[in-house]
Amino acid sequence: MEVLAFGVQSDEKPLIEKAFAGLHEVRCLDVFLNRDTAPIAAGYEVISTSVNADLSAPVLRTLAAGGTRMIAQRSTGFNNIDLDVAERLGLRVARVSSYSPYSVAEFAWTLALAVNRRVIRAASRTRDFDFRLDGLLGRDMRGRTAGVLGTGKIGEAFTRIAHGFGMKLLGWDVAENPACAELGMEYVAKERLLAEADLISLHVPLLPATRHLIDAAALKAMKDDAILVNSSRGGLIDTAALVTELRAGRFLGVGLDVYEAETGLFFLDKSLEGIDDDTLARLVTFPNVIVTSHQAYYTEDAVGQIIDATVTNVADHLARRSSENVLVPRE
C-alpha cells in the first residue's frame, strides 16, 4: 500500500521515508491539504496530514469520494478536523496523542527569555557593530511569578523549568496535576493568575471553550510589564485585542509561536509576496514581540516520535486495532 503524506517539511521527508521503509510506500508532498489539493488523494486509502491541514466537511467529502478511508494526522491537536462529518463518512481518524513535551516547553522558555533579555534586538545591533546596551535591560526570573494556563504534560515540563529558575508557581486547569503541586504550584482562579503573574504561558488545547481564552478583558487584567507566551494554539489569544494593548505600550514582552490566522501562511515562504493580514503585519513591528512559525515541536526527538506514532496508527488501521490515538470512530 502507498501512503500519501501532505504538508511534509524538507527535514521531515527522510525521517518519514525511513520510518515507512519495508512497511509501505510513502509519497511525500510539500503542499498542504485543503479544498484545492484534496483531489490529489484520489485512490489513496490512507493519507497523513499536518497540523495546518484543512479537514473541514468539504475536504472530507472529497477524500471519502476518492477512496480514502483513514487520516493519520501528525499532531496532537485536532481542532482542524470536523470529527462529526468524518464519522458520518466512515473515515477513521487518528492523531498523535503525545510526543516529547520538552520540545514545546523548552521553546516556550526560549521565547520568554528572548523577549525578556531583548536577544533579537541585541543580535541585530551587534551585526551592525553597535554595542550599546541602551534598551536592553531585562530582569531576573528568580523570585518572580510564573502563571501556567494548562498543566498537562507540556505545562508540567514548563513548570519544572520555572521551578528551576526559582519562581513562584501559579496554575490554572480543569484538574490539578499532582506533579506540579509537588513543585509548589498553587492552583488559583484564572483572574488571580492573570493579575499576579509576571510570566504567563499558555498550554491548553484549542476548544470552543478555550477560544480567545486570553481576550480583551484578560489582557487588561494582566500586569503592564508582564510577559505573555503562547506555544499552543493561536486561537487562544484574541490577536486584535493584543495589538490594541501593545499599541498602548503594555507588556514587557510577547512571544508567539502560533497565530490564530496562521493557516495559509505558516510553513510557507511568503517573503516575495505581500501579506494582506494587517493584524499580523502590525504585530511583528512591535520591538517587544517575537513571532515564530509554529516550530516549538520541531526537534529531532519530537518529530521522530510523531512519525513513529503515525506509522503505528496506519498499522492499527490495517489491523483494525484501536488505540488512544484514534479519534474516529469514537469509543
C-alpha positions in Angstrom: 0.0 0.0 0.0 1.1 3.6 -0.7 0.5 6.3 1.9 0.1 9.9 0.8 1.6 12.5 3.2 0.6 16.1 2.9 2.5 19.1 4.3 5.9 17.4 4.7 8.8 19.7 5.5 12.1 19.1 3.9 13.6 18.0 7.3 10.8 15.6 7.8 10.8 13.8 4.5 13.8 11.5 5.0 12.6 10.6 8.5 9.1 9.7 7.2 10.6 7.7 4.3 12.9 5.8 6.7 10.1 5.1 9.2 7.8 3.6 6.5 10.6 1.7 4.7 9.9 -2.0 4.4 6.3 -1.5 5.5 4.6 0.7 2.9 5.4 3.0 0.1 5.0 6.7 1.1 4.6 9.7 -1.2 5.6 13.0 0.5 4.1 16.3 -0.7 5.1 19.7 0.5 1.7 21.1 -0.3 -0.9 21.3 2.5 -4.3 19.5 2.4 -7.1 21.9 1.5 -10.1 22.1 -0.9 -7.8 22.6 -3.9 -5.3 19.8 -3.1 -7.8 17.2 -1.8 -8.4 15.6 -5.2 -4.7 14.6 -5.3 -5.6 12.0 -2.6 -7.9 10.1 -5.0 -7.1 6.4 -4.9 -5.1 6.5 -1.6 -6.7 4.6 1.2 -4.5 6.2 3.8 -3.3 9.8 3.9 -1.3 11.6 6.5 -1.8 15.3 7.3 0.0 18.1 9.1 -1.4 20.4 11.8 -2.4 23.1 9.4 -4.4 20.9 7.1 -8.0 21.8 6.2 -10.1 18.8 7.2 -13.4 20.6 7.1 -16.6 18.9 5.7 -16.0 19.7 2.0 -12.4 18.4 2.1 -13.5 15.2 4.0 -16.3 14.6 1.4 -13.7 14.9 -1.4 -11.4 12.4 0.4 -14.1 9.9 1.0 -15.4 10.1 -2.6 -11.8 9.4 -3.8 -11.5 6.3 -1.7 -9.7 7.5 1.4 -10.6 5.5 4.5 -8.0 6.6 7.0 -6.5 10.0 8.0 -3.4 9.9 10.2 -2.7 13.4 11.5 0.8 14.2 12.5 0.0 16.3 15.5 -1.7 16.2 18.9 -4.2 19.0 18.2 -7.2 18.2 16.0 -9.3 21.4 16.1 -8.8 21.5 12.3 -10.8 18.3 11.8 -14.6 18.0 11.6 -14.9 14.8 13.5 -18.7 14.5 13.2 -18.5 14.6 9.4 -15.6 12.2 9.4 -17.6 9.7 11.4 -20.7 10.0 9.2 -18.5 9.4 6.1 -16.9 6.3 7.8 -13.5 7.8 7.9 -11.0 6.6 10.5 -9.1 9.5 12.1 -6.1 9.2 14.3 -3.7 11.7 15.8 -0.5 11.6 17.9 -1.8 11.8 21.4 1.6 12.7 22.9 5.2 13.3 22.0 8.2 15.0 23.7 6.6 17.7 25.9 10.1 19.1 26.5 10.3 20.3 22.8 7.4 22.7 23.3 8.2 23.7 26.9 11.8 24.5 26.2 10.8 26.6 23.2 8.2 28.5 25.2 11.1 29.3 27.6 13.3 30.3 24.7 10.7 32.9 23.7 10.2 34.1 27.2 13.9 34.6 27.8 14.5 36.1 24.3 11.9 38.9 24.9 12.9 39.4 28.5 16.6 39.9 27.6 16.0 41.6 24.2 18.1 39.0 22.4 16.8 39.7 18.9 17.4 43.4 19.2 20.9 42.8 20.7 21.9 40.4 18.0 20.7 42.7 15.3 22.7 45.6 16.8 26.0 43.7 17.1 25.7 42.7 13.4 25.9 46.4 12.7 28.8 46.7 15.3 26.5 48.7 17.6 27.5 47.5 21.1 25.4 49.8 23.2 23.2 48.4 26.0 20.5 51.1 25.8 17.1 49.5 25.7 18.4 46.0 26.5 17.6 46.0 30.2 16.0 42.7 31.3 15.1 41.3 34.7 15.8 38.2 36.7 13.3 35.4 36.6 14.2 34.2 40.1 11.7 35.3 42.7 9.1 36.3 40.2 5.8 34.6 39.5 5.1 32.2 36.6 1.5 31.6 35.7 0.8 28.4 33.7 -2.5 28.0 32.0 -2.8 24.3 31.3 -0.7 21.9 33.4 -0.8 18.8 31.3 2.5 17.2 30.1 3.8 20.3 28.4 2.6 22.6 31.1 4.3 20.4 33.7 7.6 20.5 31.7 7.3 24.3 31.6 6.6 24.4 35.3 9.7 22.2 36.1 11.9 24.7 34.3 10.2 27.6 36.1 10.8 25.8 39.4 14.5 25.5 38.4 14.6 29.3 37.9 13.3 29.7 41.5 10.0 31.2 40.5 6.7 31.3 42.4 4.3 29.0 40.6 0.6 29.6 39.9 -1.5 27.2 37.9 -4.9 27.1 36.3 -6.6 24.0 34.8 -9.7 21.9 35.0 -7.8 19.3 37.0 -4.7 19.7 39.2 -1.5 17.9 38.2 0.0 16.4 41.4 3.5 16.6 39.9 3.1 20.4 39.6 1.6 20.7 43.1 4.6 18.8 44.5 6.8 21.5 42.9 4.9 24.1 45.0 2.4 25.2 42.4 -0.7 26.9 43.8 -3.8 26.4 41.7 -5.9 29.6 41.6 -8.7 31.2 39.6 -7.7 32.4 36.2 -8.4 36.0 37.2 -5.9 35.9 40.1 -3.3 34.2 37.9 -3.5 36.9 35.2 -3.3 39.7 37.8 -0.3 38.3 39.7 1.9 36.5 37.2 5.0 38.2 35.8 5.2 35.5 33.1 2.1 33.8 31.6 2.5 30.7 29.4 -0.4 29.0 27.6 -0.5 25.2 27.4 -4.2 24.4 26.9 -5.8 22.8 23.8 -7.9 24.9 21.4 -11.6 24.0 22.0 -14.7 26.1 21.7 -14.5 26.8 25.5 -10.9 28.0 25.2 -11.1 30.1 22.0 -9.9 33.6 22.9 -9.2 32.4 26.5 -7.0 35.5 26.5 -9.4 38.1 25.3 -9.5 41.9 25.8 -10.6 41.6 29.4 -7.9 39.0 30.2 -5.2 41.2 28.6 -6.3 44.2 30.6 -6.2 42.1 33.8 -2.5 41.3 33.3 0.3 43.4 34.7 1.6 46.2 32.4 5.1 44.7 32.5 4.0 41.0 32.2 5.5 38.6 29.6 3.0 36.5 27.6 4.0 33.4 25.7 1.8 31.2 23.5 3.2 28.0 22.1 0.0 26.1 22.0 -2.7 27.3 19.5 -3.1 30.8 18.0 -6.9 30.9 18.7 -6.3 31.0 22.4 -5.5 34.7 22.1 -7.7 37.5 20.6 -4.9 38.9 18.5 -6.7 42.1 17.6 -7.1 42.9 21.3 -3.5 42.0 21.9 -2.4 44.5 19.2 -4.6 47.2 20.9 -2.8 46.6 24.2 0.6 46.6 22.6 -0.1 49.9 20.9 -0.9 51.3 24.4 2.7 50.4 25.4 1.8 47.4 27.6 3.8 44.3 28.3 7.5 43.7 28.8 7.3 41.1 26.0 5.2 38.8 24.0 6.4 35.6 22.4 4.1 33.8 19.9 4.9 30.6 18.1 1.3 30.4 16.9 -1.2 32.8 15.3 -4.9 32.4 15.0 -4.9 33.1 11.3 -1.7 31.1 10.5 -3.2 28.7 8.1 -2.1 29.5 4.6 0.9 31.5 6.0 3.0 29.4 8.4 5.3 26.7 7.0 5.3 28.6 3.7 7.7 31.1 2.1 5.8 34.4 1.7 9.0 36.6 1.6 8.4 37.6 -2.0 4.6 38.2 -1.6 2.7 41.0 0.1 0.9 39.9 3.3 -2.7 41.1 3.4 -3.1 40.2 7.1 -2.9 43.7 8.6 -3.1 42.3 12.2 0.0 40.1 11.7 1.8 42.8 9.8 1.3 45.2 12.7 2.1 42.5 15.3 5.6 41.9 14.0 6.5 45.6 14.1 6.5 45.8 17.9 10.0 45.7 19.3 8.9 43.7 22.3 7.2 41.0 20.3 8.7 37.8 18.8 6.7 35.7 16.3 7.9 32.4 15.1 6.2 30.0 12.7 4.8 27.1 14.8 8.2 25.5 15.4 8.0 24.7 19.1 7.5 21.0 18.5 10.2 20.9 15.8 13.0 18.9 17.3 14.6 15.6 16.2 13.2 13.9 19.2 9.6 15.1 18.9 9.3 14.8 15.2 10.7 11.3 15.4 8.1 10.3 18.0 5.4 11.9 15.9 6.4 9.9 12.8 6.7 6.6 14.7 3.3 7.1 16.2 1.9 7.8 12.7 3.4 4.6 11.4 1.8 2.7 14.3 -1.6 4.4 13.6 -1.5 3.2 10.0 -0.6 -0.3 11.1 -3.5 -0.2 13.6 -5.9 0.9 10.9 -4.9 -2.0 8.6 -5.2 -4.5 11.5 -8.5 -3.0 12.7 -7.0 -2.2 16.1 -7.9 0.7 18.3 -5.7 2.9 20.5 -5.7 6.1 22.5 -4.7 7.9 19.3 -8.0 7.1 17.5 -10.4 10.0 17.3 -12.9 8.4 14.9 -14.7 6.0 15.3 -15.3 7.1 18.9 -15.3 4.6 21.6 
